[in-house]
């Protein structure tokens, strides 16, 4: 019934464990399903015996020494199949395996038979004054040595017997204490089984509820189809579109920069023309006036003629050097560029950006109907799972199993006092056995104590003290009880030895190394018609390879019972909730997504014409060399200060008079022109800035004008290529990205499937309590509690029984030295020569107490 419950419970999630392999791998995202709720089991199926474990290991070593043979699998299989003895040699194999137990058991039985018989004969012999029964002790030189040796041997034997009885008592107490404590262990196992039953439905409900996590994630991605699918499509085209639009936008900026450069050229030339023209006019006036002065008759004189000629020849130097008035204008280019800028190319490019960036919204708007169908399908799958879980009679089966478990626990609890009562009887019987040995030990120890303490080496055998004599009597009492009890002890030892040893070898050790499970898994062993017994019982199919060893190992590892018992063989999961079928439906719905991107226009014809007009604006026709030449020229052909100084110096060479004064006046005028016009043209911010701006603008135009045609063609080619890609390849790209999007959605369901498979395998209905029950029953209770204690008991009691034999011999021998004798040897002199005194019919023995004569030989 318990197995059927687990089968039904796990079927709830079994639909997700379909054998159909996932069609789309790997899923791009990872879902967090959390942790399957799990309870902590209380039972710790491990027993640590404590200090007595040393004795247990010692007994195990002894058993291995007695029985080193391996587990007889073949014999056990034949015995189970009732084929034992059919093959010649089976009995020989059995005897060979059991020889280690047969020989000690035979010796024990021999001990049981012979020791009482020997005791009886010994008693009868002593009654006839033989076997040490006569109260006479012959005097020997080594009497003290013999007495000491016998006392030592008896003490050692008694000590060993004491250790043995302590081991037996400890084992007896250990077994009783463990049996009393087993009630809590049994209760813990039942509690774990109840947790196992109660927690499993919650775990299954949790697995089923996590479908909502999958569905919600899928719905979230479906609601975000624009950002997800649209962005994927957009990114595929972005590699071509964005660089093309970026280049067009860059070209729009270049057009504005070109306009600014042309305007800067025009303004700067006007400023420089104004300054150079005024300077040219003033220099021309000075040159005319100076020429008129040199035309004076004074220059005809012989002294001044050569100087005047030199000055007259240098008048050509009084002229401007940089003539900006002669430069060609750029008004035509400015006008054409202004016409180009009447159309806002940047705005046209931004419209292309906007149209391209609206791809996610475009995808969202065109897939609304299909997404609605997919959402309805996901809700349908969820409702199917919910309705299927309600079809299974989980609660009824759970209630039945809970009742069965409760009744079993009540039965065990009611039966446990009976177990404790019988264990008390067993404990009392074992205690009586230990008391038998202790009684013998008490007589031996009292005999040794009294005999040793009361012994007087100066006293003759007939005059020994009362204490010494009592010690001898105690020893003989111990011998008597040894004969009475030893055979009873040995019977118990033999029975427990054979039983406990075989259980240890045939059950406990094979269970520990799992050889026992291999025997149980032998085909046709437990049922001649079933190949696999466990699968026939659980799965109703004996051909399924379900073994005791595998089930125990999996439960030991706390795996789920679904995997442990191969419950998939009971159910065709696809008939109920085949997730693969639903994923195919989802795939078909997603594959019908069709997005039209033909409305996206990156750059219209106006923008393209605008770029072509700019490329034909004539900027490349500007004479950049002429501009750069004039910019690099100085303001005047000659340094006016130097010219004025030179003119004044030559005036000083002329005779004093009006001519000299006139020339010096012209020199001052030239200095004034330099200071007022040339210096500002060279240093004033207005003219310096104009010259710098003109230089930069001309060089910028010169650098870019040669590339405009190529750049415009490249931009137009890139835009056309991107537009062609959107118009012609969009369908293929959309199909590819839609498949990836579909893989992502389907991947969530596959993750759910894999998670459920793993959870069912390792977490749901983890069958650790079942392994704990087996371990508790066999390994802990039977082997650790019972068999180890029983084996230790017979080990200690057997040692006591064996060492009773040397103890009996030594006690009989030693008692002769402690007891008071009736007669003793008589000697004539100190040389210890015996006398044959026949007068009283004592055969040479002298009854000293009859005559009251002290033996001079024994007196020192």
PyMOL commands that set and color helices and strands:
alter all, ss='L'
color gray80, all
select helices_A, chain A and resi 2-14+50-66+73-80+90-127+143-209+211-223+225-294+297-300+302-317+324-326+331-341+345-357+359-366+368-391+394-454+461-463+466-512+515-520+533-538+548-556+561-564+567-569+573-575+579-591+605-615+619-621+624-632+640-651+658-683+685-762+768-818+848-851
alter helices_A, ss='H'
color red, helices_A
select strands_A, chain A and resi 136-137+823-825+845-846
alter strands_A, ss='S'
color yellow, strands_A
deselect
rebuild
show_as cartoon
